[in-house]
């Protein structure tokens, strides 16, 4: 099993557009082969700071997903909302 956790802050002025994008993103990711969980959480003490939680059935499933052209487009869109550099942690178990 492969798990990834991303953390990032978004531009408050783009919040509503981000939330609309995020709703669609979650649906698309959950429909991806091998995706077990894909969730997005907002920090209750820091508005506009988010954690993205992904769980994949295997490293191979995640690697296959990372080659999907739709992911490249989604990453480009996500970065339009993000302030600074997102951080990512990966876990395999």
KEDOTOR-101545 format. One record per residue: x, y, z of N, C-alpha, C in turn; residue in one letter; residue number from 1. Coordinates in nm, 3 decimals. Layout:
BEGIN
     n_X     n_Y     n_Z    ca_X    ca_Y    ca_Z     c_X     c_Y     c_Z aa   i
       X       Y       Z       X       Y       Z       X       Y       Z  A NUM
...
***
This chain:
BEGIN
     n_X     n_Y     n_Z    ca_X    ca_Y    ca_Z     c_X     c_Y     c_Z aa   i
   0.085  -0.117   0.000   0.000   0.000   0.000   0.090   0.123   0.000  X   1
   0.045   0.225  -0.069   0.120   0.351  -0.080   0.030   0.464  -0.029  X   2
   0.087   0.552   0.053   0.013   0.666   0.104   0.093   0.792   0.079  X   3
   0.024   0.897   0.038   0.087   1.028   0.021   0.006   1.132   0.096  X   4
   0.079   1.224   0.158   0.014   1.335   0.228   0.078   1.464   0.179  X   5
  -0.006   1.551   0.126   0.040   1.682   0.079  -0.017   1.791   0.168  X   6
   0.063   1.894   0.189   0.017   2.009   0.269   0.046   2.135   0.191  X   7
  -0.052   2.226   0.192  -0.034   2.350   0.117  -0.135   2.455   0.164  X   8
  -0.104   2.579   0.133  -0.194   2.691   0.160  -0.240   2.745   0.026  X   9
  -0.362   2.797   0.023  -0.414   2.855  -0.101  -0.434   3.005  -0.085  X  10
  -0.442   3.073  -0.198  -0.471   3.215  -0.201  -0.615   3.236  -0.154  X  11
  -0.637   3.309  -0.045  -0.774   3.329   0.005  -0.869   3.391  -0.098  X  12
  -0.815   3.471  -0.187  -0.900   3.534  -0.289  -0.950   3.433  -0.392  X  13
  -0.886   3.318  -0.399  -0.925   3.214  -0.495  -0.995   3.096  -0.428  X  14
  -1.034   3.114  -0.303  -1.089   3.005  -0.223  -1.209   2.935  -0.290  X  15
  -1.307   3.009  -0.333  -1.427   2.948  -0.390  -1.395   2.870  -0.517  X  16
  -1.310   2.926  -0.602  -1.269   2.854  -0.723  -1.190   2.728  -0.687  X  17
  -1.106   2.738  -0.586  -1.031   2.620  -0.542  -1.125   2.511  -0.493  X  18
  -1.221   2.546  -0.410  -1.313   2.446  -0.355  -1.392   2.377  -0.466  X  19
  -1.431   2.451  -0.567  -1.501   2.391  -0.681  -1.409   2.293  -0.754  X  20
  -1.286   2.336  -0.779  -1.187   2.248  -0.841  -1.163   2.125  -0.754  X  21
  -1.149   2.143  -0.623  -1.118   2.033  -0.531  -1.230   1.929  -0.530  X  22
  -1.354   1.972  -0.535  -1.466   1.876  -0.537  -1.455   1.785  -0.659  X  23
  -1.428   1.845  -0.774  -1.413   1.766  -0.897  -1.290   1.677  -0.890  X  24
  -1.181   1.730  -0.836  -1.057   1.654  -0.825  -1.077   1.528  -0.741  X  25
  -1.142   1.542  -0.628  -1.164   1.427  -0.540  -1.242   1.318  -0.615  X  26
  -1.346   1.356  -0.688  -1.424   1.258  -0.763  -1.339   1.188  -0.868  X  27
  -1.258   1.265  -0.942  -1.173   1.206  -1.047  -1.069   1.111  -0.986  X  28
  -1.007   1.153  -0.877  -0.904   1.070  -0.816  -0.963   0.941  -0.762  X  29
  -1.078   0.949  -0.698  -1.140   0.828  -0.643  -1.179   0.729  -0.753  X  30
  -1.201   0.779  -0.874  -1.235   0.691  -0.987  -1.112   0.630  -1.053  X  31
  -0.993   0.672  -1.013  -0.869   0.621  -1.071  -0.844   0.478  -1.026  X  32
  -0.801   0.391  -1.117  -0.772   0.252  -1.078  -0.666   0.248  -0.968  X  33
  -0.695   0.174  -0.863  -0.601   0.156  -0.754  -0.611   0.259  -0.643  X  34
  -0.694   0.361  -0.659  -0.710   0.463  -0.555  -0.808   0.411  -0.449  X  35
  -0.759   0.400  -0.327  -0.843   0.353  -0.216  -0.907   0.467  -0.140  X  36
  -0.832   0.577  -0.125  -0.883   0.696  -0.054  -0.820   0.820  -0.114  X  37
  -0.898   0.924  -0.123  -0.847   1.054  -0.164  -0.934   1.157  -0.092  X  38
  -0.872   1.226   0.004  -0.948   1.319   0.086  -0.871   1.449   0.100  X  39
  -0.946   1.554   0.121  -0.889   1.687   0.137  -0.947   1.747   0.264  X  40
  -0.858   1.793   0.352  -0.899   1.849   0.481  -0.845   1.991   0.496  X  41
  -0.926   2.076   0.558  -0.880   2.212   0.589  -0.844   2.220   0.737  X  42
  -0.734   2.285   0.765  -0.688   2.306   0.903  -0.787   2.400   0.973  X  43
  -0.844   2.356   1.084  -0.945   2.438   1.153  -0.884   2.559   1.222  X  44
  -0.754   2.557   1.248  -0.691   2.671   1.314  -0.620   2.765   1.217  X  45
  -0.606   2.723   1.092  -0.542   2.806   0.990  -0.626   2.801   0.862  X  46
  -0.718   2.893   0.846  -0.800   2.894   0.725  -0.714   2.895   0.599  X  47
  -0.761   2.826   0.499  -0.696   2.818   0.367  -0.568   2.736   0.367  X  48
  -0.545   2.656   0.472  -0.436   2.560   0.477  -0.498   2.420   0.468  X  49
  -0.451   2.341   0.374  -0.513   2.213   0.346  -0.414   2.097   0.355  X  50
  -0.469   1.978   0.379  -0.393   1.855   0.373  -0.466   1.762   0.275  X  51
  -0.390   1.709   0.180  -0.444   1.615   0.083  -0.394   1.476   0.121  X  52
  -0.484   1.384   0.138  -0.451   1.248   0.181  -0.487   1.150   0.071  X  53
  -0.389   1.074   0.023  -0.410   0.975  -0.082  -0.364   0.839  -0.034  X  54
  -0.442   0.737  -0.064  -0.403   0.600  -0.033  -0.425   0.515  -0.158  X  55
  -0.319   0.443  -0.197  -0.321   0.363  -0.319  -0.295   0.217  -0.286  X  56
  -0.356   0.127  -0.362  -0.342  -0.015  -0.331  -0.200  -0.066  -0.348  X  57
  -0.119   0.001  -0.432   0.019  -0.043  -0.450   0.102   0.072  -0.509  X  58
   0.231   0.056  -0.502   0.321   0.153  -0.565   0.299   0.153  -0.715  X  59
   0.277   0.036  -0.772   0.253   0.025  -0.917   0.128   0.103  -0.958  X  60
   0.022   0.096  -0.877  -0.101   0.170  -0.908  -0.075   0.321  -0.905  X  61
   0.000   0.366  -0.805   0.032   0.508  -0.796   0.120   0.550  -0.913  X  62
   0.221   0.471  -0.945   0.309   0.506  -1.056   0.233   0.513  -1.187  X  63
   0.141   0.422  -1.209   0.057   0.426  -1.329  -0.027   0.554  -1.331  X  64
  -0.081   0.588  -1.217  -0.163   0.710  -1.206  -0.079   0.835  -1.236  X  65
   0.045   0.836  -1.190   0.132   0.952  -1.211   0.164   0.975  -1.358  X  66
   0.143   0.875  -1.442   0.167   0.887  -1.585   0.043   0.934  -1.661  X  67
  -0.069   0.947  -1.593  -0.194   0.988  -1.656  -0.189   1.136  -1.693  X  68
  -0.213   1.171  -1.820  -0.208   1.312  -1.862  -0.307   1.401  -1.786  X  69
  -0.418   1.343  -1.740  -0.514   1.424  -1.662  -0.452   1.472  -1.532  X  70
  -0.364   1.390  -1.473  -0.298   1.429  -1.349  -0.209   1.551  -1.372  X  71
  -0.138   1.552  -1.483  -0.051   1.667  -1.514  -0.134   1.794  -1.520  X  72
  -0.248   1.789  -1.588  -0.336   1.905  -1.598  -0.390   1.945  -1.460  X  73
  -0.429   1.846  -1.380  -0.480   1.877  -1.245  -0.373   1.939  -1.157  X  74
  -0.250   1.890  -1.168  -0.141   1.948  -1.088  -0.116   2.093  -1.128  X  75
  -0.119   2.121  -1.257  -0.100   2.259  -1.304  -0.209   2.349  -1.251  X  76
  -0.332   2.300  -1.254  -0.445   2.379  -1.203  -0.430   2.400  -1.053  X  77
  -0.399   2.294  -0.980  -0.382   2.306  -0.834  -0.278   2.412  -0.799  X  78
  -0.168   2.412  -0.869  -0.060   2.506  -0.836  -0.099   2.652  -0.861  X  79
  -0.201   2.677  -0.940  -0.249   2.815  -0.960  -0.312   2.871  -0.832  X  80
  -0.359   2.783  -0.746  -0.423   2.824  -0.621  -0.326   2.831  -0.504  X  81
  -0.218   2.756  -0.513  -0.128   2.735  -0.399  -0.034   2.853  -0.380  X  82
  -0.017   2.891  -0.253   0.081   2.992  -0.214   0.207   2.919  -0.167  X  83
   0.321   2.955  -0.216   0.445   2.890  -0.174   0.457   2.751  -0.233  X  84
   0.541   2.672  -0.170   0.567   2.535  -0.215   0.490   2.435  -0.130  X  85
   0.414   2.346  -0.194   0.350   2.240  -0.115   0.455   2.141  -0.066  X  86
   0.424   2.071   0.042   0.512   1.966   0.091   0.441   1.832   0.073  X  87
   0.520   1.726   0.050   0.466   1.594   0.030   0.544   1.491   0.111  X  88
   0.473   1.403   0.174   0.532   1.289   0.243   0.476   1.162   0.181  X  89
   0.561   1.062   0.163   0.519   0.935   0.107   0.550   0.822   0.205  X  90
   0.458   0.727   0.212   0.474   0.613   0.301   0.436   0.486   0.224  X  91
   0.514   0.383   0.243   0.482   0.254   0.182   0.474   0.150   0.292  X  92
   0.367   0.071   0.291   0.351  -0.033   0.391   0.268  -0.147   0.338  X  93
***
